Amino acid sequence: MISQWQLRAAFAQRLSDMYGREVPAYTTLVDVSREVNEDVLRTQGADAERLGSISRVTAERHGAVRVGTPTELQQVARIFGALGMHPVGFYDLREAAASAVPVVSTAFRPVDGEELARNPFRVFTSLLTPADPRFFDADLRARLENFLAGRQLFPPELLDLADRAEAAGELPEADAERFLQLAVGAFELSPEPVDRAWYETLERVSAVAADIGGVRSTHINHLTPRVLDIDELYRRMTERGIEMIDTIQGPPRWKGPDVLLRQTSFRALAEPRALRTPDGEVISGALRVRFGEVEARGIALTRRGRARYDALLARVDEEAARRPGTDRADLARALWAEELPDNEQELAAQGLAHFTYHLVPGRTHDGNHPPAGLQDLVARGWVRAEPVVYEDFLPRSAAGIFQSNLSEEGTRNNDQEAAAYDSAWLSGVLGREVLDPFDLYEEQQNRSLAQVARAFGLDRPPR
């Protein structure tokens, strides 16, 4: 029997192999990421693995897919459910992007700590929003919804195997192999000719809309390895002649601990595609939609820490608007140094970041009575604090990556009122709860504190 985590690991590896064949620059990205990780490990030793073992970091990937209808999203949820992956977080990229990105998103990922340690594969999954009149007028919406209703992305056999795997938590080896073949195949780039006129109609609204609703299939949009030094990765990729986007999205590089998520990518490449003209002729053309992304993950911030991060981003925007020509990264570094502690101990003490807490072996047998407060327990060596890795995404960064890889900004009519989409709506569509990432991090931290309390015979967890 093949367990869910084994299915997940095999799916991630096969998807990576397939995407490397389709987009060779992705293989270069993986190779350079591995080189950088090996160099950082050699230089920093154990400190390099503060946010995950090198084996986890090297194997780690997240993918991105895009679908057009609630039904297609439900089906994707069934496939990822077979892999032990749950919808976590609601991301409204319509509001996070300056250009036209008419999608809302969630991320499917493992949520249990052991499952994440075994294989932390995630898929950032976006749903087109045809009901939003800022992007689609009534006529285009009707044509788009009619087109989407006429396609089938996932074969019934795949969905049946997915349901069995999710229900049982495993599949027999032969069925697991068939599931993996069908699942990877569902996200390959289709050779079917693209209706050029229809694709261009949607592309005038948004290249993202065209990528989702202008074709009769879906595909993996990008795959993302994890790297321990994203600035060095960016430099080495540029040296190899790979055109990178202009910036690294997320927090700046600074002297303090890495927090949340930093991302960058190489620019979307023009890929050969068969196009069908209005008179029915099939011609050779090219579409530019897929790219290779890379990420560096930091410590998960608490709700309070995230609020401070968002406020800092707003201040960077204000300062950049007030002082044109000033380097945004320099502005951000200066503000971060003013507003955020530059060490883990203070991040924990101020309640800005999540940690798990663990008894130091042997320390309880030295005859001294442990202090009552959590920070004293850590400072005096009774308990050690381990940072919780940020497993999720940032809507502004995701939108920034999408936006940086678009050749045109598209169109958006802000005189129209936005259609309402939120986490509750998405949970209803999926028929399964979209989990709140902050709740997951708090539960992880609280479980560790409860274990500390039991070990010391305390009535309640230390604070």
Disulfide bonds with the S-S distance in Angstrom:
none
